C-alpha cells in the first residue's frame, strides 16, 4: 500500500492540491526522500496507480477529505482505495477475510490461493513476491498481524474508515440497509449494531448523514459527489 509514503505525501500537500501538485511534491520536492529521480518517478507511478492522486476522482477526493482527521484510520482508508483500484488485491479479499481470527496464515497458503485463482499468471519468483506484498498490504491495514508469521486479526474500527467504506458501497448503487451488508463493510468485521454505531459516530462528526427511524436507514454523503457524478451513480443503482 506504500502507507508510509502516502502519509508523508498527504501531510506535505494541502487538501486543495491539484494532480500536478502531487507529482511536483514527489518528483521535484522529493518529499518522500527517495535517493534518485528514477526512484521518485517510480514511487509517483505506484502511488498514482493505487490512489489516483487526482481530485477529479471522487474516491480520491473522499480519501483526501478523511485522511488527516484520524491517523489511526489511515491504514484502512488506504486499503479501501487500493482495493478499489487494484483488482488483484481485491481478488484476495475473500481469502483473507475468511480466515478465523487468531489463525496463522502461512505464505504458502497465499501462494496456493493465487496459483489456483490465477493459473499461469505468475512465475514461481513473482508468485512469492506478490504473496508477500499482498500479505503486507493486509497486515498494514490490521487484517493480519505479525512480521514473519502472519496471524488473522481484527482491524481497528474508526468512524472515518466506516464513512469511506459506506461511500464505496454507495458508489456501487447501494442505499439504506444494503450499504451495511456490502463487501466493503465486511472489512471491518463487526456486527450490524457495531457498524451502525460507527455510522452514527461518523454522522455526529459531520462525515456523512445517517438516519435510522423505525428500522428504516438512510445514509447520505453531502458534498462527496458532483451533480454529474451523482447522476451516474443513480444510473448504476438501477442496474445492480
C-alpha positions as CSV (number, residue, x, y, z in Angstrom):
1,X,0.0,0.0,0.0
2,X,3.0,2.3,0.3
3,X,1.4,3.6,3.5
4,X,4.5,5.4,4.8
5,X,4.9,7.2,1.5
6,X,1.3,8.1,1.4
7,X,1.4,9.5,4.9
8,X,4.4,11.7,4.0
9,X,2.8,13.0,0.8
10,X,-0.6,13.7,2.3
11,X,1.0,15.6,5.2
12,X,3.0,17.7,2.9
13,X,0.5,18.6,0.1
14,X,-2.5,20.8,1.0
15,X,-6.0,19.4,0.7
16,X,-6.8,21.7,-2.2
17,X,-3.8,20.4,-4.2
18,X,-4.1,19.5,-7.9
19,X,-2.8,16.4,-9.6
20,X,0.2,18.3,-10.8
21,X,0.9,19.5,-7.2
22,X,1.2,15.8,-6.0
23,X,3.5,15.0,-8.9
24,X,5.7,18.0,-8.1
25,X,5.9,17.2,-4.4
26,X,7.1,13.7,-5.2
27,X,9.4,14.3,-8.2
28,X,10.6,17.9,-7.7
29,X,10.4,18.4,-3.9
30,X,11.3,14.8,-3.1
31,X,9.0,14.8,0.0
32,X,9.3,11.0,0.1
33,X,13.1,11.2,0.5
34,X,13.9,8.9,-2.5
35,X,17.6,8.6,-3.4
36,X,17.3,9.2,-7.2
37,X,15.0,10.9,-9.7
38,X,14.1,7.5,-11.2
39,X,13.1,6.2,-7.7
40,X,10.9,9.3,-7.2
41,X,9.2,8.8,-10.6
42,X,8.7,5.1,-9.8
43,X,7.2,6.0,-6.5
44,X,4.9,8.5,-8.1
45,X,3.7,5.9,-10.7
46,X,2.9,3.4,-8.0
47,X,1.1,5.9,-5.8
48,X,-0.9,7.2,-8.8
49,X,-1.9,3.6,-9.7
50,X,-3.0,2.8,-6.2
51,X,-4.7,6.1,-5.2
52,X,-5.1,8.3,-8.4
53,X,-3.8,11.4,-6.6
54,X,-6.3,13.4,-8.6
55,X,-9.1,15.5,-7.1
56,X,-11.2,14.8,-10.2
57,X,-11.5,11.2,-8.9
58,X,-14.4,11.0,-6.4
59,X,-12.8,8.2,-4.5
60,X,-9.5,10.1,-4.0
61,X,-11.5,13.2,-3.0
62,X,-13.2,11.2,-0.3
63,X,-9.9,9.8,0.8
64,X,-8.4,13.2,0.9
65,X,-11.3,14.6,2.9
66,X,-11.0,11.9,5.6
67,X,-7.3,11.3,5.7
68,X,-6.0,13.9,8.1
69,X,-8.9,13.5,10.6
70,X,-7.6,10.4,12.3
71,X,-4.2,8.8,11.9
72,X,-5.5,5.5,13.3
73,X,-8.0,5.3,10.4
74,X,-5.4,5.9,7.7
75,X,-4.3,2.2,7.1
76,X,-7.9,1.1,6.5
77,X,-8.6,4.2,4.4
78,X,-5.5,3.4,2.2
79,X,-6.5,-0.3,1.9
80,X,-10.0,0.7,0.8
81,X,-8.9,2.8,-2.1
82,X,-6.2,0.3,-3.1
83,X,-8.8,-2.4,-3.2
84,X,-11.0,-0.3,-5.4
85,X,-8.1,0.3,-7.9
86,X,-6.1,-2.9,-7.8
87,X,-8.2,-5.9,-9.0
88,X,-5.5,-8.4,-8.0
89,X,-5.5,-7.1,-4.4
90,X,-9.3,-7.1,-4.4
91,X,-9.3,-10.7,-5.5
92,X,-7.6,-11.7,-2.3
93,X,-10.2,-10.1,0.0
94,X,-12.4,-13.2,0.4
95,X,-9.4,-15.3,1.2
96,X,-8.0,-13.2,4.0
97,X,-11.4,-12.3,5.5
98,X,-12.4,-15.9,5.5
99,X,-9.6,-16.7,7.9
100,X,-10.6,-17.2,11.5
101,X,-9.3,-14.5,13.9
102,X,-6.2,-15.9,15.6
103,X,-5.4,-18.4,12.8
104,X,-1.9,-18.5,11.3
105,X,-1.9,-17.6,7.6
106,X,1.3,-19.1,6.0
107,X,2.7,-17.5,2.9
108,X,2.4,-20.8,1.0
109,X,-1.3,-20.9,1.5
110,X,-1.5,-17.4,0.0
111,X,0.6,-18.6,-2.9
112,X,-1.7,-21.6,-3.4
113,X,-4.7,-19.3,-3.5
114,X,-3.1,-17.1,-6.1
115,X,-2.0,-20.1,-8.2
116,X,-5.4,-21.6,-8.2
117,X,-7.3,-18.4,-9.0
118,X,-4.7,-17.0,-11.5
119,X,-3.3,-20.1,-13.2
120,X,-0.2,-19.4,-15.3
121,X,-0.1,-15.7,-14.4
122,X,2.8,-15.8,-12.0
123,X,6.3,-17.3,-12.3
124,X,7.5,-19.0,-9.1
125,X,9.5,-16.0,-8.2
126,X,6.8,-13.4,-8.9
127,X,4.3,-15.6,-7.1
128,X,6.4,-15.5,-3.9
129,X,6.9,-11.7,-4.2
130,X,3.3,-11.0,-4.8
131,X,2.1,-13.2,-2.0
132,X,4.5,-11.3,0.3
133,X,3.3,-7.9,-1.0
134,X,-0.4,-8.7,-0.7
135,X,0.0,-10.1,2.8
136,X,1.9,-6.9,3.7
137,X,-1.0,-4.8,2.5
138,X,-3.5,-6.7,4.6
139,X,-1.0,-6.5,7.5
140,X,-0.7,-2.8,7.2
141,X,-4.5,-2.4,7.5
142,X,-4.6,-4.6,10.6
143,X,-6.4,-7.6,9.0
144,X,-3.2,-9.6,9.6
145,X,-0.7,-9.2,12.3
146,X,3.0,-10.2,12.6
147,X,6.2,-9.6,10.7
148,X,7.2,-13.1,9.7
149,X,4.3,-15.2,10.9
150,X,1.1,-13.7,9.8
151,X,-1.9,-14.2,12.1
152,X,-5.5,-13.1,11.3
153,X,-6.5,-10.2,13.4
154,X,-9.3,-7.7,13.6
155,X,-8.6,-4.2,12.3
156,X,-9.2,-1.1,14.4
157,X,-12.6,0.4,13.5
158,X,-12.9,4.1,13.2
159,X,-15.8,6.4,12.0
160,X,-13.6,7.8,9.3
161,X,-12.9,4.3,7.8
162,X,-16.6,3.4,8.1
163,X,-17.5,6.6,6.3
164,X,-15.3,5.7,3.3
165,X,-16.4,2.1,3.2
166,X,-20.1,3.1,3.2
167,X,-19.3,5.6,0.5
168,X,-17.7,2.9,-1.6
169,X,-20.9,0.8,-1.3
170,X,-22.9,3.9,-2.1
171,X,-21.0,4.3,-5.3
172,X,-22.0,0.8,-6.3
173,X,-25.6,1.9,-6.2
174,X,-26.5,0.6,-2.7
175,X,-28.7,2.6,-0.3
176,X,-30.2,2.2,3.1
177,X,-29.7,-1.2,4.8
178,X,-27.9,-2.6,1.8
179,X,-25.0,-0.3,2.5
180,X,-24.2,-2.2,5.7
181,X,-24.2,-5.7,4.0
182,X,-21.7,-4.8,1.3
183,X,-18.3,-6.5,0.8
184,X,-16.8,-3.2,1.7
185,X,-18.2,-3.1,5.2
186,X,-17.1,-6.7,5.7
187,X,-13.6,-5.4,6.0
188,X,-14.4,-4.1,9.5
189,X,-15.8,-7.5,10.7
190,X,-18.3,-6.1,13.2
191,X,-21.9,-6.9,13.9
192,X,-24.7,-4.8,12.3
193,X,-25.2,-3.0,15.5
194,X,-21.5,-2.1,15.7
195,X,-21.4,-0.9,12.1
196,X,-24.5,1.2,12.7
197,X,-22.8,2.7,15.8
198,X,-19.8,3.6,13.7
199,X,-22.1,5.2,11.1
200,X,-23.8,7.2,13.8
201,X,-20.4,8.4,15.1
202,X,-19.4,9.4,11.6
203,X,-22.7,11.3,11.3
204,X,-22.1,13.1,14.5
205,X,-18.6,14.1,13.3
206,X,-20.1,15.5,10.0
207,X,-18.5,12.9,7.8
208,X,-21.9,11.8,6.4
209,X,-25.6,11.9,7.3
210,X,-27.0,8.8,9.0
211,X,-30.7,8.5,10.0
212,X,-32.3,5.4,11.5
213,X,-36.0,5.7,12.3
214,X,-38.3,2.7,12.8
215,X,-35.8,0.3,11.2
216,X,-35.6,2.4,8.0
217,X,-32.0,3.6,7.4
218,X,-30.8,6.4,5.3
219,X,-27.2,7.4,4.6
220,X,-26.3,10.4,2.6
221,X,-22.9,11.9,1.6
222,X,-23.3,15.7,1.2
223,X,-20.5,17.2,-0.9
224,X,-18.9,14.0,-1.9
225,X,-20.1,13.9,-5.5
226,X,-20.7,16.5,-8.2
227,X,-24.2,16.6,-9.7
228,X,-22.9,14.7,-12.7
229,X,-21.3,12.0,-10.6
230,X,-24.4,11.6,-8.6
231,X,-26.4,11.2,-11.8
232,X,-24.1,8.5,-13.0
233,X,-24.3,6.8,-9.6
234,X,-28.1,6.8,-9.8
235,X,-28.0,5.2,-13.2
236,X,-25.8,2.4,-11.7
237,X,-28.2,1.9,-8.9
238,X,-30.9,0.9,-11.4
239,X,-28.6,-1.8,-12.8
240,X,-27.5,-3.7,-9.6
